[in-house]
Amino acid sequence: MKVIGITGGIGSGKSLVANILKEKHGAQILNTDAIAREQMEPGGVSYQGVVDYFGSGILEADGSIDRSRLAGIVFQDKEKLLRLNELTHPKVLTQVKEEISSFRRNGAVPYLVIETALMIESGYDFVCDEVWYVHTPEEERRKRLMKERGYSDEKINSIFESQSKADDFCNKFPKVIENIGDIARLEQQVAQLLKN
């Protein structure tokens, strides 16, 4: 089984590439955002630490964390974003490592995909056999985020500011997929990278 990391900035199409690997090549996907979300649910391993640090102001009436309120705080304040990452990322990485071990033992899938925007910052690249960077021009990503997620320019700017830049990815990960909205071309690139 090969562990493939898929990374890129928000709106670059990481999920699309991961999905091609799943649908066309039998891969299993681990999405670090989904794991982090689950771990921040009440009773999850990250929940109490996040609530202790950020306070009850981030909670919904049912005790769950209001993710958009939390995002509003951390994307305006680098220190708080750093603290949130310290509280959550090591726990996500631990679970990812456990899942990799479990899949390796079972030997049921040819590829395990780790989908994350924070490949560099959180050290996921060290548990991957190889990492693919999904590159999409910033203007295209901005259009997608406005159209598909309803994000404002201000919100997009603060997220872009907090994530690694294209040069950082390209310098570290030479396997690049260009995503300019052509699915057939994406599928070809995925097949080519798997062949190599």
Residue, then its C-alpha position, 0 to 999 in steps of 0.5 A: m500500500k502506498v500512502i499519498g499526501i494530497t495538499g494545496g491551498i484552500g479551493s485548489g481542488k484537493s478533494l477532487v484529486a482525492n476523489i479521482l484516486k478513490e473512484k478510479h484507483g481504489a484509494q481510501i481517503l483520510n481527510t485531516d479537516a474531517i478528523a479535526r472536526e470529529q475530534m472537536e465534537p463534545g467528548g472528542v480528544s481536542y474538545q476540552g483543550v479548545v474550549d478551555y483556551f478560547g472560552s465558552g463564547i465559541l460554543e453553541a447552545d448544545g455545547s458544540i463548538d461553533r466552527s465559523r465563530l472559531a474561524g472568525i477568531v483564529f483567521q484574524d489573529k496569528e497567535k490564536l491560530l497557532r495555538l489552535n493548531e498546537l491544540t489539535h494537529p498533534k492529535v490529528l497526526t496521531q490518529v492518521k498514523e494509527e489509521i495508516s498502521s491499521f490499513r497496512r495491517n489489513g492490506a485491503v487498499p492499494y493507496l491511502v490518501i492523506e488530504t490536507a492543506l497543512m502538509i508542511e505545517s503539521g508534518y504529515d509529509f513524514v508519514c507519506d510515501e510521496v506528496w502531490y501538490v494541487h496547484t490552482p491559480e489564486e484568482e481561480r481559487r478565489k472565484r471558487l471560494m466565493k461561488e461555492r462557499g459564499y466566502s467574502d474577499e476579506k475572509i479569503n484574504s485572511i485564509f490565504e494569508s494563514q496558509s503556505k504559499a505556492d512557492d513553498f509547496c513547489n519547492k518541497f513537493p515536485k509532484v504537481i497537479e495543475n487544476i484549471g477546471d478540466i476533469a479529463r486532464l486531472e484524471q490523466q495527470v493522476a494516472q501519470l503520477l501513479k504510473n511513475 
